[in-house]
Structures are given as structure tokens and as C-alpha cells.
């Protein structure tokens, strides 16, 4: 390539840059203002999370996800303003997101269940629960994907949040008063009246047992 051709190419590049200066200036202005707006939005969201006492794990994840989405949108906006073609990049990013979503379908279901549990709080750490998916015990830890439960045998059970959130959950720790029913077997030669009075005496002596509703001792059947 001759010197004249190089000089011509440089002149064309210089002219192109001159033409792009206004759009580049606007792009940098949008970038500066966008960063300020993103910081303000993140601070506002954080304050709302704190006010509503949202779980820390959800708070940090949502803030990170929101920050990534807003910065991605800002970069695409700046690129379009400067005249950079972004259509192919958006298509590739969409295809990548779809592939990841299909591959992590089960994990995303567990994540959604974890968000629901942490937001609506059907149970807290330390509560004793049982669910329709077969999990029962004391809640040790609530994560975004799994809830850790210590069952009656002391075994640590990791219950997927997806199935746990979609099942019927019984929270025994949230119950302030609960009816208990016990069955006893006595021999035929035992005096039923005396046995009944003995059981009532034990129940009346226990301060944990409420007087209302009234305690009842009845004969259910004879075998």
C-alpha cells in the first residue's frame, strides 16, 4: 500500500471519528448518568429490603441480579447511541440464556421455591415442620436451593426448596396450643373409675396442660 493510500485511509477514519463525536459524547453522558441512576436504584432497593426484613441471601442475590441487568441494559444503550451494532450480540446472549435455563431447569425451580420460602416465611430456622414431600424435623438452615432439616433420628436432610414450597407444610413451632391424644391399655380387672381418676390427677398436676378446653378421659373400646 502506498503512502497516498494510507493517507487517504487516515483521512476517511478521521472524518468518520469527527462525524461520530456527537454520538460518542452522548454515549459517554448516558454512561455517566446511567451509573448514577443504577447506584441510586440499588440503594433504594436495599433500603426497601431492610425495611421489609428480607432475608440477607435473597437481598444480596436480587441486588446482584438487578445490578447485572441494569449495567447490561446501560452498555447496550450506550453502544446503540454510539452507532455500534448490537443485534447479533443480543441474539447470542438470548440463545445462551435459553440454553442455561434449560440445563438448570430443576435448580431454577428450587431457587424459585427458596425465594418464596424466604419471602413468605412459612417457617424459620429452629421450627419443627413436616411436609407432604416426606420431610420432617427441625429446620437448621434455609438456603436458596435447599432447606436443611434435622429429623427425629438426628439425620441431616437436604430438602429441595422447589418441592418443599409446593407441598403442604405443617409448622408445629408456630402453634401456641395443641391438642394431644394418648391411648392407654389397662387389664380387664382394673377399676376403670380409679384408672380415670389417676390419669386426671396426673394431667391436672402438669402446669403445661391448659384447663380449657376441659381434659377428658374416656373408654374408647373394649378388646
Secondary structure by P-SEA (a helix, b strand, c coil): ccaaaaaaaaaaaaaaaaaaaaaaaaaaaaaaaaaaaaaaaaaaaaaaaaaacccaaaaaaaaaaaaaaaaaaaaaaaaaaaccccaaaaaaaaaaaaaaaaaaaaaaaaaaaaaaaaaccccccccccccccccccccccccccbbbbbccccbbbbbcaaaaaaccccccccccbbbbbbbbbbcccccaaaaaaaaaaaaaaccccccccbbbbbbcccc
